[in-house]
Amino acid sequence: MVSRLSELTSKDVFTEDGSRVGSVEDVVIDPETGKVQGLLIGNVSESFLERVKLERAKGVNVPYRAVKSVSDIVVLRDAVYSAKSPVE
């Protein structure tokens, strides 16, 4: 169980079927409500990028509703992902 948002950073992220996605780089919070809006995933695996048809992405922005569980790792539900800026 995570009791602080800072504990989320650097956690490994996997899909429900066990494929590695990457690791949590940052947490996106709604400043008005204080609720977690999403996770920015960095160090994204090439196989995951191919799976979601993204090329050369620095990372993936995952809405928090796509997070199935958080413990020693983060597990994502099947969802639509959006890429951060492409690598220069």
Secondary structure, 3 states (H helix, E strand, C coil): CCCCHHHCCCCEEEECCCCEEEEEEEEEECCCCCCEEEEEEECCCHHHHHHCCCCCECEEEEEHHHEEEECCCEEECCCCCEECCECC
